[in-house]
Amino acid sequence: MAKAPAGFGPKQPQVVVLFGATGDLARRRLLPGLFHLATAGFIPSCQIVGVSLDDLSRDHFRDACLSSLREFYSRGVNEAQWEEFSQRLDFVSTSAGPAALSAAVKRAEGSRPMQFAMHDTGLQGDVLEAYERLILDAMRGDGTLFTTADGIERVWEVSTPLLESPPPVRLYESGSWGPNAVHQLVAPHAWRLPFERAWRSPNKLGS
């Protein structure tokens, strides 16, 4: 297994409080992503506290997590690594209240870093899928791939008029670059459509 380069992950131990831990996003993306980041050496000091409306014990949550990994983790679950990873999973139901969650976080903060066996897994620790990259960047404080609050406000500013007064639907031939009206859309901005870019044609180079 290709272990992550030293210093690539977060510099301090992490406690992830995963809200909606039994939901579809967590099952399909977040838990598999956290499992890979941990076992590949990116976040060896990470502890995970799952939180959801479900009334589960810690063992039942771990069982549910393993079931999710077996179904959605594309690289295959190494049993030895799962045993080590599972010891870093805790769970608190929202019905237990904030005091129980606070206690779980304090327990996690006092836990030792994970020590994973990096043998015969076939995993590639330096190849991250989309959610794995986002989780790791969030832990490192790298917001490059995240939308800012100003960006979100701008998106709504632009899209709200379209949602309130949708333009007419214009049909176009499958496989084409869209209806003829697209030329009218891009013309004021001096944009070029991909098929109009002369510099893409070898015959146009140097002319």
C-alpha positions in Angstrom: 0.0 0.0 0.0 1.2 3.5 -0.9 1.2 5.4 2.4 0.6 9.1 2.4 3.7 11.3 2.5 4.6 12.5 6.0 3.1 15.9 6.8 0.5 15.7 4.0 -2.5 15.4 6.3 -3.6 17.7 9.2 -0.9 18.6 11.6 -3.0 18.1 14.7 -5.1 15.1 15.8 -8.7 15.4 14.6 -12.1 14.6 16.0 -14.8 14.4 13.4 -18.4 14.8 14.6 -20.4 13.3 11.7 -24.0 14.6 11.8 -26.4 12.4 9.9 -24.1 9.5 10.4 -26.7 6.9 9.4 -28.0 8.8 6.4 -27.4 8.1 2.7 -24.6 10.6 2.2 -22.7 9.3 5.1 -23.2 5.7 4.1 -22.3 6.1 0.5 -19.6 8.8 0.6 -18.4 10.1 4.0 -17.8 7.0 5.9 -16.0 5.2 3.0 -14.0 8.4 2.5 -13.0 8.6 6.1 -12.1 4.9 6.1 -9.8 5.4 3.2 -8.1 8.5 4.5 -7.5 6.8 7.8 -6.2 3.5 6.5 -4.1 5.2 3.8 -2.2 7.2 6.5 -3.7 10.6 5.6 -5.5 11.1 9.0 -4.0 8.5 11.4 -5.0 10.6 14.5 -8.6 10.9 13.5 -11.4 9.9 15.8 -15.0 9.8 14.6 -18.2 10.5 16.6 -21.4 9.7 14.6 -24.6 11.6 15.4 -28.1 10.9 14.1 -31.7 10.7 15.1 -31.4 6.9 15.3 -31.2 5.3 18.7 -28.2 3.1 18.3 -25.5 1.7 20.5 -21.9 2.2 19.6 -21.6 -1.4 18.5 -24.7 -1.2 16.3 -23.3 1.9 14.7 -20.1 0.1 14.0 -22.0 -2.8 12.4 -23.9 -0.3 10.2 -20.6 1.4 9.2 -19.1 -2.0 8.2 -22.2 -2.8 6.2 -21.9 0.5 4.4 -18.2 0.0 3.6 -18.8 -3.5 2.3 -21.5 -2.1 0.0 -20.0 1.2 -1.1 -16.2 1.2 -0.5 -14.9 0.3 -4.0 -11.4 -0.6 -2.9 -12.4 -3.5 -0.7 -12.4 -3.7 3.1 -9.3 -5.2 4.8 -10.5 -6.9 7.9 -7.4 -6.1 10.0 -7.7 -2.4 9.1 -11.4 -2.5 9.8 -10.8 -3.8 13.3 -8.4 -0.9 14.0 -10.7 1.7 12.4 -13.8 0.5 14.2 -12.2 1.2 17.6 -12.1 4.9 16.6 -15.9 5.0 16.0 -18.3 6.3 18.6 -22.0 7.2 18.4 -24.4 9.5 20.1 -28.1 9.8 19.4 -29.5 13.3 19.3 -32.0 12.1 21.9 -29.2 11.8 24.4 -28.7 15.6 24.3 -25.6 17.9 24.1 -24.0 16.7 27.3 -23.7 13.1 25.9 -22.1 14.5 22.7 -19.7 16.6 24.7 -18.6 13.6 26.7 -18.1 11.5 23.5 -15.9 14.3 22.0 -13.8 14.5 25.2 -13.4 10.7 25.1 -12.3 10.9 21.5 -9.8 13.7 22.2 -8.1 11.4 24.8 -7.7 8.5 22.5 -4.4 7.4 21.0 -3.6 7.8 17.3 -4.5 4.9 15.0 -1.7 2.5 14.1 -2.7 0.8 10.8 -1.0 -2.2 9.4 -0.1 -1.3 5.8 0.3 -4.7 4.3 -1.2 -6.5 1.4 -4.2 -4.2 0.9 -3.7 -3.2 -2.7 -4.9 0.3 -1.9 -3.3 3.4 -3.4 -3.1 6.0 -0.7 -2.1 8.8 -3.0 -5.2 8.5 -5.2 -8.2 10.3 -3.6 -11.8 10.3 -4.8 -13.9 13.4 -4.7 -15.3 13.3 -1.2 -12.0 12.0 0.2 -10.2 15.0 -1.2 -12.9 17.4 0.2 -12.8 15.8 3.7 -9.0 16.0 3.8 -8.9 19.6 2.6 -11.4 20.6 5.2 -9.2 19.0 7.9 -6.1 20.8 6.6 -8.0 24.1 6.4 -7.6 24.3 2.6 -10.7 26.0 1.2 -9.6 26.0 -2.5 -12.3 23.5 -3.6 -15.0 25.0 -1.4 -17.5 27.7 -2.4 -17.3 30.8 -0.3 -20.4 32.5 1.3 -20.0 35.3 -1.2 -19.9 32.8 -4.1 -23.1 31.1 -2.9 -24.9 34.5 -2.6 -23.8 35.4 -6.1 -25.1 32.1 -7.5 -28.5 32.7 -5.9 -28.5 36.3 -7.2 -27.9 35.1 -10.8 -30.2 32.1 -10.7 -33.2 33.4 -8.8 -34.6 35.5 -11.8 -34.2 32.4 -14.0 -36.1 30.2 -11.4 -38.8 32.8 -11.0 -39.2 33.4 -14.8 -37.7 30.5 -16.7 -36.9 31.3 -20.3 -38.6 29.3 -23.1 -37.2 25.8 -23.8 -35.3 25.7 -27.1 -35.0 22.3 -28.8 -31.8 21.4 -30.5 -30.3 18.4 -32.3 -28.7 15.7 -30.2 -24.9 15.8 -30.5 -24.9 19.5 -31.5 -23.5 22.5 -29.5 -27.1 23.7 -28.8 -29.7 25.9 -30.4 -28.7 28.8 -32.7 -29.7 31.2 -29.9 -26.5 30.2 -28.1 -24.6 32.5 -30.6 -26.7 35.4 -29.5 -25.9 34.6 -25.8 -22.2 34.5 -26.2 -21.7 37.3 -28.8 -21.9 40.3 -26.4 -19.0 38.8 -24.4 -16.8 38.0 -27.4 -16.7 34.3 -26.4 -16.0 31.6 -28.9 -17.7 28.2 -28.9 -15.4 25.2 -28.9 -16.0 24.4 -32.6 -15.2 28.0 -33.6 -11.7 28.1 -31.9 -9.3 28.3 -34.8 -6.4 27.8 -32.6 -7.6 24.2 -31.9 -7.0 23.3 -35.6 -3.5 22.3 -36.6 -4.1 23.8 -40.0 -4.7 27.2 -38.5 -1.5 27.4 -36.5 0.9 30.1 -37.7 -1.7 31.7 -40.0 
